[in-house]
Amino acid sequence: MKSKKNKITGMLNSTVGKIKQTAGKIINDKDLETQGLMQEAKGKGQQLLSATQKKIQKGSTAIGKMAHKVEHA
């Protein structure tokens, strides 16, 4: 379930980062804009991690099934 948590947290960080970037642009605050950019990047990284975890889990399940077939062949 870590992949779901990373996906949700990543989506949240990405969204909050975009909001901070927009707010920074509106009020002309480069620091806030930069924080937003960094938080959005962190969120995208978390989403990528989630996708990778999911693929590893699927691959592990497939390997387990193949090993079971070989043992019972």
N, C-alpha and C positions, 0 to 999 in steps of 0.2 A: 504493500500500500504506500510505500515511500514515493513511488512514481506519481501517484495521484496527489500527494501532498506537495511534491515539487512542482507539479503542473499548476495547481491552484495558486501556490505561493508565487510562482513565476508570472502567472497572468496578473496577479494583484500588483506585484512589483513593476511590471511593465506598464500597467495602466497608471499607477501612481507616478511613475517616472515621466510619462507623457504629460500628465497634468502639471507636474512641477516645471517641466520644460516650457509649457505654454504660459504658465503663470510667470515664470522668469522672463519670458519674452515680453509679456504684457507690461510688467512693472519695471522692465529694463534691469533685471538682477541677474548678472552673468553667473554668479555662484549658484543660485537656485536652478538656473537653466542647466548648468553643468551637473549638479546633483541629480537632476531629473534624467539627464542623459545616462549617467552612470547607473542609476536605479533601473532604468529601462533595459540597459545591457545586462544587468544582473538577472532581471526577470526572464529575458530571452535565454540566458544561460541555464537558468533553472528549468525552463521548458524543454530545452535541448537535453538536459540531464534526464528529465522524466521520460522523454521518448527513447533515450538510450537504455535506461533501466527496463523499460517495457520490452524492448527488443531482446535484451539479454535474458529476461525472464521467459519469453516465448522460445528462444533458442535453447535454453536450459531444459524446458519442458519437452521440447522435441527430442533432444538428446536422451533424456530419461526414457521416453517412450521407445526410442530405437534400441536402447540398451536392454530394455525389458523384452522386446521382441527377440533380440539375439540370445538372451538367456533362456528363453522358452522355445527356441527353434530346434 
